[in-house]
Amino acid sequence: MHIGEHFAVSWKTLRKLEVEDWVRGFVPVDSPWDRLFELSFTPTYREILVEFLSSFEFHPRRPNEVVDPAQPPPPPEVSFRMAGQAREMSLAQFAVHSGLYTEAEIATDLYTKGLVMIDKPTLLGFWDLIADIRHWDHHQSKGRSTLIEDPLFRYLHKMISTSITARNKSREWCTSGDLFFLYCLLYKRPCALAYGFGSVFRLRASSTGARNAIRRRLRDQNSPFVGLSSGERPRPCRPGGTAKADGDEHNKRDAYYQRLSMREAVKESGRHAKPA
């Protein structure tokens, strides 16, 4: 299962180019957009990430939807497995746990009035402003990102296409989803970032290969996550490090992470090795 890269905003580079203040006008400090882009600096654990993506279920509800008590209860808005534990929560709780919004922001228009979509004529008009409508593929609803005239708009598109609309390939294209979030970012319109996260995770979870990966993992009784309590956090070892933990299960997990880290280090050294 391929895991893509989440690109980070280089504020140092933007500062050297003397455009940091201009970009900060669209991405204020400690805003949902800023937190989204800062997620690229958080540590990730491949096994936990694969388990999460492979089991993710998303069933969003309308804001004013009333649940009929006479009917079977609807499925939770967000559910997944993480570290061997099944979890479920509302979209608002997911928005807070993912780090995009704070508890206080959930009750404000920033979250409650976030846009999920806008009409197609508005999107196409926006594309015509930043690029050229003649180069928009109406059949596939996308255009080449290299045709976006402003280099900073292209830079922000790169951040969007590797985060809230992340995909493995075709990042050189600006899709209608990319265009929607870029429109909200540049026009400072509140958008449902948590809903976007849930949608992209659901697409990744729909992969047959991803589903098979988690089934294999759950069948493996030697999984490093067997017996991991919901409050525990796995601790990876550095390549060549020594696993330090109390108990056999901890030693299994740390030894597993040590082997995983060493494999990744070997791959990385081979990737950058000069040809003979």
C-alpha positions in Angstrom: 0.0 0.0 0.0 1.5 3.3 -1.1 1.5 6.1 1.4 2.0 9.6 -0.1 3.9 12.5 1.3 2.3 15.6 2.9 4.3 18.6 1.8 5.0 21.4 4.3 5.0 25.1 3.8 8.5 26.5 4.0 7.9 29.8 5.8 11.6 30.4 5.9 11.7 30.4 2.1 8.7 32.6 1.9 10.3 35.0 4.3 13.4 35.2 2.1 11.2 35.9 -0.9 9.5 38.6 1.2 6.0 37.1 0.6 5.5 35.6 4.1 3.1 38.4 5.2 1.1 38.0 1.9 0.7 34.2 2.4 -0.1 34.7 6.1 -3.1 36.8 5.0 -4.6 33.6 3.7 -3.1 31.2 6.2 -3.2 33.0 9.6 -1.2 31.6 12.5 -3.0 28.9 14.5 -5.9 28.8 12.0 -7.4 25.5 10.7 -5.5 25.9 7.4 -2.3 26.5 9.4 -2.9 23.5 11.5 -3.6 21.4 8.4 -0.3 22.3 6.8 1.6 21.9 10.0 0.4 18.2 10.2 3.3 17.4 7.9 5.7 17.8 10.8 3.9 15.3 13.1 5.4 11.8 13.5 3.7 8.9 11.6 3.8 5.2 12.1 3.2 3.2 8.9 1.5 0.2 10.5 -0.9 2.3 12.5 -1.6 4.5 9.4 -2.3 1.5 7.2 -4.7 0.1 9.8 -6.5 3.5 10.1 -6.9 4.1 6.4 -7.9 0.5 5.7 -10.7 0.5 8.3 -11.9 4.1 7.9 -15.7 4.5 7.5 -17.3 7.9 6.9 -21.1 8.5 7.0 -21.6 12.3 7.3 -25.0 13.6 8.3 -26.8 16.8 7.4 -26.4 19.5 10.1 -30.1 19.5 11.0 -30.8 15.8 10.5 -33.2 14.3 13.0 -32.7 10.7 14.0 -36.0 8.8 14.1 -36.0 6.7 17.4 -38.3 4.2 15.8 -35.7 3.4 13.1 -32.5 1.5 13.6 -29.7 3.9 14.8 -27.6 5.3 12.0 -23.9 4.3 11.7 -21.5 6.6 13.5 -20.2 9.5 11.3 -16.6 8.4 11.7 -15.3 5.0 12.7 -12.0 3.3 12.3 -9.5 0.9 14.0 -6.3 2.2 15.5 -3.7 0.3 17.4 -6.0 -2.7 17.6 -8.9 -0.7 19.0 -12.2 0.0 17.3 -13.2 3.6 17.6 -16.2 5.7 16.6 -17.1 9.4 17.0 -19.0 12.3 15.5 -17.6 14.5 12.7 -17.2 17.3 15.2 -15.2 15.1 17.6 -13.1 13.9 14.6 -12.4 17.6 13.7 -11.0 18.2 17.1 -9.1 14.9 17.5 -7.5 15.4 14.1 -6.1 18.8 15.2 -7.8 20.9 12.6 -10.2 22.7 15.0 -10.3 23.5 18.7 -13.2 22.8 21.0 -14.1 26.5 21.0 -14.1 26.7 17.2 -16.6 23.8 16.8 -19.4 26.1 18.0 -18.5 29.0 15.7 -19.3 29.8 12.1 -15.8 28.7 11.2 -16.9 25.1 11.6 -20.8 25.2 11.5 -21.0 27.2 8.2 -18.0 25.6 6.5 -18.7 25.0 2.8 -18.7 21.5 1.4 -19.1 22.5 -2.3 -19.8 25.5 -4.5 -21.5 25.6 -7.9 -19.7 24.7 -11.0 -20.0 28.2 -12.7 -18.3 29.8 -9.7 -15.4 27.3 -9.9 -14.9 27.7 -13.6 -15.0 31.5 -13.2 -12.3 31.2 -10.5 -10.2 29.0 -12.8 -10.5 31.6 -15.6 -9.2 34.2 -13.2 -6.1 32.3 -12.1 -5.4 30.4 -15.3 -7.3 30.1 -18.6 -10.7 28.5 -19.1 -9.7 27.3 -22.5 -7.2 24.9 -20.8 -9.8 23.3 -18.5 -10.7 19.7 -19.2 -14.5 19.8 -18.8 -14.8 16.1 -19.4 -12.5 15.1 -16.5 -13.0 18.3 -14.5 -9.4 19.3 -14.1 -6.7 21.5 -15.5 -2.9 21.6 -15.5 -1.6 23.2 -12.3 1.4 24.6 -14.3 -1.1 26.8 -16.1 -1.9 28.7 -12.9 -0.2 32.0 -13.6 0.7 33.1 -10.0 3.6 31.0 -8.7 2.4 31.4 -5.1 -1.1 30.1 -6.1 0.7 27.1 -7.6 2.6 26.7 -4.4 -0.6 26.7 -2.3 -2.1 24.2 -4.7 0.8 21.9 -4.1 0.1 22.1 -0.3 -3.6 21.3 -0.9 -3.0 18.4 -3.3 -0.8 16.6 -0.8 -3.0 17.2 2.2 -6.8 17.7 2.1 -7.2 16.3 -1.4 -4.2 13.9 -1.2 -3.6 11.3 -3.8 -0.8 9.1 -5.0 -0.4 10.4 -8.5 -1.6 13.2 -10.9 -0.6 16.0 -8.6 0.4 18.0 -11.6 -3.4 18.4 -12.2 -5.7 20.8 -10.4 -8.9 18.9 -9.9 -12.3 20.4 -9.1 -11.7 19.4 -5.5 -8.3 21.2 -5.4 -9.9 24.2 -7.1 -12.7 24.3 -4.4 -10.3 24.4 -1.5 -8.0 26.9 -3.3 -11.0 29.1 -3.9 -12.0 28.9 -0.2 -8.4 29.6 0.9 -7.9 32.6 -1.4 -11.3 34.1 -0.9 -11.2 33.4 2.9 -14.4 31.4 2.9 -14.9 28.9 5.7 -14.8 25.4 4.3 -15.4 22.0 6.0 -11.8 20.8 6.3 -12.8 17.9 8.6 -15.4 16.8 6.0 -12.7 17.0 3.3 -10.4 14.9 5.5 -13.1 12.3 6.0 -13.9 12.2 2.3 -10.2 11.6 1.2 -9.7 9.0 3.9 -12.9 7.2 2.7 -11.5 7.1 -0.8 -8.2 5.7 0.4 -10.1 3.1 2.5 -12.2 2.0 -0.5 -9.0 0.5 -2.1 -9.3 -3.3 -2.3 -5.6 -3.6 -1.5 -6.0 -1.5 1.6 -8.9 -3.7 2.8 -6.9 -6.8 2.2 -3.9 -5.4 4.1 -5.8 -4.7 7.2 -7.5 -8.2 7.1 -4.1 -9.8 6.9 -2.9 -7.7 9.8 -5.8 -8.6 11.9 -5.4 -12.3 11.2 -1.7 -12.1 12.3 -1.6 -13.0 15.9 2.0 -11.9 16.1 1.0 -8.3 15.2 2.9 -5.8 17.4 -0.5 -4.2 18.2 -2.0 -7.2 19.9 -2.7 -6.3 23.5 -2.0 -2.6 22.9 -4.3 -0.6 25.2 -6.2 2.5 23.9 -4.1 4.8 26.0 -0.7 3.5 24.9 1.4 5.1 22.3 3.9 3.0 20.3 7.5 4.1 20.5 9.6 3.4 17.4 13.3 2.6 17.7 16.0 4.4 15.7 17.9 2.3 13.2 20.4 0.3 15.1 18.8 1.3 18.5 18.0 -1.0 21.3 14.4 -1.7 22.2 13.7 -0.7 25.8 10.3 -1.7 27.2 8.8 -3.7 30.0 7.1 -7.0 29.1 7.2 -9.3 26.1 4.5 -7.4 24.1 6.4 -4.1 24.4 9.6 -5.9 23.3 7.8 -7.4 20.3 6.5 -4.0 19.2 9.8 -2.2 19.7 11.7 -4.9 17.9 9.2 -4.7 15.1 9.7 -0.9 14.8 13.5 -1.4 14.9 13.4 -3.8 11.9 11.0 -1.5 10.1 13.2 1.6 10.6 16.3 -0.3 9.4 14.5 -1.4 6.2 13.4 2.2 5.6 17.0 3.4 6.2 18.3 0.8 3.7 15.8 1.9 1.1 16.6 5.5 1.6 20.4 5.0 1.3 19.8 3.0 -1.9 17.5 5.7 -3.3 20.2 8.4 -3.0 23.2 6.2 -3.8 25.3 7.3 -6.9 25.3 4.9 -9.8 28.5 2.9 -10.2 
